[in-house]
Amino acid sequence: LIVNQLKLGEKKLNIIDGYKGSPTFTQDLAKVMIDMLINDEKGVYHIVNSGVATRIQITQEILKIIKKKDVKIIPVQKSFFSQIAHRPENETLKSLLLPDNYRNSMPHWSHSLRRYLQDSFRI
């Protein structure tokens, strides 16, 4: 959503303050899942990129990567947006039970964000 707003030329972004999570790039997730299937791994796992960030930190990183200095982040409360589903303020996960060889292949969320934005913005 943020990327789409930036592509449309938005100069102000309303970002929910205080929520944190474990941003995960689907390409990284898919690669690990495919490797686990090939190796006949069994079990239920949380698979996430390493690191934790608030929504504001993610937005700041996006702006830094795409070199947008003229966009203002406006912190808002969750009530600013109408949401049907309740979302917890802490949505962090860790890939603790994931075998080391797979866990170590999950890069930090900021590195994956850069790869995603390179595809989206051609930076």
C-alpha positions as CSV (number, residue, x, y, z in Angstrom):
1,L,0.0,0.0,0.0
2,I,2.8,2.4,0.9
3,V,4.6,1.7,-2.4
4,N,1.4,2.3,-4.3
5,Q,0.9,5.7,-2.6
6,L,4.4,6.7,-3.4
7,K,4.0,5.7,-7.0
8,L,0.9,8.0,-7.1
9,G,3.0,10.9,-5.8
10,E,1.7,11.1,-2.2
11,K,3.7,13.5,-0.1
12,K,2.1,12.6,3.3
13,L,1.7,9.1,4.6
14,N,-0.5,8.2,7.5
15,I,1.2,5.4,9.3
16,I,-0.1,3.6,12.4
17,D,2.2,4.3,15.3
18,G,3.3,1.6,17.8
19,Y,2.6,-1.6,15.9
20,K,5.6,-3.8,15.3
21,G,6.0,-7.0,13.3
22,S,8.4,-9.3,11.4
23,P,8.3,-8.1,7.8
24,T,8.7,-11.1,5.5
25,F,9.4,-11.1,1.7
26,T,7.3,-13.8,0.0
27,Q,10.2,-14.6,-2.3
28,D,12.4,-15.5,0.7
29,L,9.6,-17.5,2.3
30,A,8.9,-19.4,-0.9
31,K,12.5,-20.3,-1.4
32,V,12.8,-21.8,2.1
33,M,9.5,-23.6,1.7
34,I,10.6,-25.1,-1.6
35,D,13.9,-26.2,-0.1
36,M,12.1,-27.8,2.8
37,L,9.8,-29.7,0.4
38,I,12.7,-30.9,-1.7
39,N,14.5,-32.1,1.5
40,D,11.3,-33.8,2.8
41,E,11.2,-31.7,6.0
42,K,8.2,-32.3,8.2
43,G,6.6,-30.1,10.8
44,V,4.9,-26.8,11.4
45,Y,7.2,-23.7,11.4
46,H,7.1,-20.0,11.6
47,I,9.3,-18.7,8.7
48,V,10.0,-15.0,8.8
49,N,12.8,-12.7,7.8
50,S,15.1,-11.8,10.6
51,G,14.6,-8.6,12.6
52,V,11.6,-6.7,14.0
53,A,10.3,-3.2,13.0
54,T,7.5,-0.9,13.6
55,R,5.3,0.3,10.7
56,I,6.9,3.7,11.0
57,Q,10.4,2.1,10.8
58,I,9.5,0.2,7.7
59,T,8.1,3.3,6.1
60,Q,11.3,5.2,7.0
61,E,13.4,2.5,5.5
62,I,11.3,2.6,2.3
63,L,11.8,6.3,2.0
64,K,15.6,6.0,2.6
65,I,16.0,3.2,0.0
66,I,14.1,5.1,-2.7
67,K,15.7,8.4,-1.7
68,K,12.4,10.2,-1.1
69,K,13.2,13.1,1.3
70,D,10.1,15.2,0.5
71,V,7.5,12.7,2.0
72,K,6.2,13.3,5.5
73,I,5.3,10.4,7.8
74,I,2.3,11.2,9.9
75,P,2.0,8.9,12.9
76,V,-1.7,8.0,13.5
77,Q,-3.6,5.8,15.9
78,K,-5.2,2.6,14.6
79,S,-8.6,4.1,14.9
80,F,-7.6,6.4,12.0
81,F,-8.3,3.5,9.7
82,S,-11.5,1.5,9.7
83,Q,-10.5,-2.1,10.3
84,I,-12.9,-5.1,10.5
85,A,-10.4,-7.4,12.0
86,H,-8.6,-6.7,15.3
87,R,-4.9,-6.6,14.9
88,P,-2.5,-7.0,17.8
89,E,0.1,-4.3,18.4
90,N,2.9,-6.9,18.5
91,E,2.9,-9.2,15.4
92,T,6.5,-10.3,15.8
93,L,7.5,-13.9,15.1
94,K,10.8,-15.7,15.1
95,S,11.8,-18.8,13.2
96,L,13.1,-20.5,16.3
97,L,12.1,-24.1,15.5
98,L,13.2,-23.8,11.9
99,P,16.5,-25.8,11.3
100,D,19.5,-23.6,11.2
101,N,20.4,-24.2,7.6
102,Y,17.0,-22.7,6.6
103,R,16.8,-20.0,9.3
104,N,20.2,-18.7,8.3
105,S,19.0,-18.3,4.7
106,M,16.3,-15.8,5.8
107,P,17.9,-12.3,5.4
108,H,17.2,-9.3,7.6
109,W,13.8,-7.7,6.5
110,S,15.6,-4.5,5.4
111,H,17.8,-6.3,2.9
112,S,14.7,-8.1,1.5
113,L,12.8,-4.8,1.4
114,R,15.6,-3.3,-0.7
115,R,15.3,-6.2,-3.2
116,Y,11.5,-5.8,-3.3
117,L,11.8,-2.1,-4.0
118,Q,14.5,-2.6,-6.7
119,D,11.8,-4.7,-8.5
120,S,9.0,-2.2,-7.8
121,F,10.8,1.1,-8.4
122,R,13.6,-0.1,-10.6
123,I,16.2,1.6,-8.4
